[in-house]
């Protein structure tokens, strides 16, 4: 496969062989013919007012498009963890060129174009040997185009080693397309031939880990009802459940479920929670997310699984999002005054891990002597798993007063306690400053 120099390599090979056409022993051109690969407006700016200076052929890559056939081959595939790349299909491109000739006398433009068209017609495929030869000549002294910093690297493009060879085919541009194109180029129109070079296959540089072949196939058919989970119900009508809450799952054909799978692909977390037969019915499953191993708060993907006697999963349900909330206990926070206000340190569970987005909201309750106050502050940076974090609050933070606290981890907020007396009021958790 080719690398990032492939586009330059194709243009350089075409430029090299076009130059050979005009400098051959049977060439009728007595004056040297310059073969360039610049934008037409750059060529026009370099041409002087002297007529004899106009003896030039210009190769301009004006558009690059995806190759329709190779684009449908495949997409980059990842393993189940979302981190390991298993395959990297090549980037397949078609190159669209304009071949423009600049003649200084009668019939010279036509002659320049005629020789170029015959070269493309007689070489509709750029052979591997021809590509290798041209790139070697271009990158070896004496270089035909000295002063270009890219020429020493062209031979490393891998253009001659790609799976498909490059084919030259004519292209058609209508009068409107041609007029629009030359207007956009801000150059005077000259005799031009459009053609296409296809296909350039550029290999991605990211390393892949191909999967191992299957050594043994063991297929069996097990008649099962299609188990389906419909809703996840944290206790108390909350939107999220704490680690030690009893969560109820409702669904269909859930009888026989032996475990609940929780996964968070963002942090590479995946664990199962065993469930006892007593906590499973055909329509419900009850489980505690903690499972003896406390996991960080956040949004998880939840599914129910049925395993056989050997522990192999025989059936898995659909997946629903499950919010695991942090727990912020009532506490007297450690407060340190600074020039920006107050740095407040609170403890919580479960531990937060680096990379999580965490914020703390402190709110005054109605009926207190403190003026209304509600502000949220992000956690200060941390690099290890921890259950204690610092938050910077402004100087307007009420001091020596209990405030209602809510900790938000990856968009999941801690639960609040409500006193159901009339009128109902929030009762905690309270953070005393």
Buried (B, 14 or more C-beta within 10 A) or exposed (E): BBBEBBBBBBBBBBBBBBBBBBEEEEEEBEEEBBBBBBBBBEBBEEBEEEEEBBBBBBBBBBBEEEBEEBBEEEEEEEEEEEEEBEBBBBBBBBBBBBBBBBBBEEEBBEBBBEBBBEBBEEEEEBEBEBBBBBBEBBBEEEEBBEEBEBBEBBBEBBBBEBEBBBEBEEEEBEEEEBEEBBEEBEBEEBEBBBBBBBBBBBBBEEEEEEEEEEEEEEEEEEEEEEBEBEEBBBEEEBEBBBBEBEBBBBBBBBBBBBBBBBBBEEBEBBBBBEBEEEBBEEEBBBBBBBBEEBBBBBBBBBBBBBBEEEEEEBBBBEBBEBBBBBBBBBBEBEBEEEEEBBBBBBEBBBBBBEEBEBBBBBBBBEEBEEEEBEBEBEBEEBEEEBBEBBBBBEEEBBEEBBBBBBBBBBEBBBBBEEEEEEEEEBBBBBBBB
